[in-house]
Structures are given as C-alpha cells and as structure tokens.
C-alpha cells in the first residue's frame, strides 16, 4: 500500500480544482433544488391540462413533502444511476489511457494503492455530493411545504446511497478491466440492468444486493422492508469488486 495517503490527497485536490467538483454535485443539486417545487406545481399543471379536455374529470390529492421526497428518490434512482455509471466509468481507464498512470506508478506508489485511492476519492465525492443534495432537498422542501422531516429523508437517501456505493464498486472493477470509458460504462449499465431484473425475483430482493435497487422507495413508503441481507451482501459485493479491481489492474499492461 505504498503511497496510498499521498495519492488520495492528490485525488481530492484534483477533484476540488477540476471539472469533477462541478459535474456530480451539480447534477445532485439540480435535482434537489427543482424537485420540491415541481412536486408542488405538478398537480395544478395536470388540472389545467385536464380542464381543457371537455368531459374529463381528474382529481389529485394535495401534494405534500412525501411527493418532494419521492421526486428526489426517483431522480436518484434513474438519472443519478446513469451519471454515476458514466462518470466513474473513467475512474481508472482515463488515467491509463492518458498515460498518467504510468507516470505516477514510477514513483513510490503501488498498483493496489493506486486503485484503492481512486475508489476512495470517488467514494468521498459521491457521499459529499449526496449529503449536499439531502441538505438542499430538506431546505427547499421545508420552504415549499412548510414541513420536512429530516430523519425520513436521511434514511431514504442513505438506502439509495448504499446502492450508489455498490455501483461505484462495480465501476471500479470494470474501469480497471476495460481500456475505454465507453466500454466500462456499457458494462456498468449491463450490471445495473441485471440487478433491476433480479428485483422481479423475490428471493433476490430479500437476500442479494439486488434488493438495494428499489429499497429507497420501500423505506419512503414505510413498508417495513428488511434490508439486512441486501446491505450485508451488497457490502460483500463492493469488497469483492474492489479486490478484483486491484487484482486485474496489478496484472494489466500499461
């Protein structure tokens, strides 16, 4: 693990000083700031549209903070999933393709430390972005609806974040394996699609990482879903993916 701390520090400084500090946090904050107002006005927009159709009766309940939280989770579960896959598809491949990996590995930096520092930096960026999004969603929801229970929002978002970290682990592996960001992103989308399909099989939902794919909605709906095994197996899968990424990258020709 030679050079892990120094290289992680370099990664974090690069995140702050380059475009990476704007892209993922920017996407998250856009969803956080626009979700609650849209949840508030959508029923009125629907009523206005239906009113222009003669003979059509359409009723919607008054929107609440739950609608704002649901919009937030929907955006995380759809658009943010693709953002994570595409952005982190270049986690390792961008360094190898540009030749930067060769340069830094000539210094006292081991290949395992390189991969683990890349994963850790991306993990910090992901957690920080989502944390900022939670605060923004809570504040805008509070202003829009007058009430915004923070605990429910944190629990719901934390459940999605577990799935986001799972995807990050997968992207670390495929990025260490593939030679292009597009190829890594394609494999990442394939893994996400398989996990989504597995949610149709009840044993997979209860006992495998696939249960994390839709777990945030279950937490928001307060269905009392048991997430112990999905969280445990998800954590194991992340560990396996990162360890495999270290193994693959250690044998890869640069």
Secondary structure, 3 states (H helix, E strand, C coil): CCCHHHHHHHHHHHHHHCCHHHHHHHHHHHHHHHHHHHHHHHHHHHHHHHHCCCCCCCCCCCCCHHHHHHHHHHHHHHHHHHHHHHHHCCCCHHHHHHCHHHHHHCCCCCHHHHHHHHHHHHHHHHHHHHHHHHHHHHHHHHHHHCCCCHHHHHHHHHHHHHHHHHHHHHHHHHHHHCCCHHHHHHHHHHHHHHHHHHCCCHHHHHHCHHHHCCHHHHHHHCCCCCCHHHHHHHHHHHHHHHHHHHHHHHCCCC
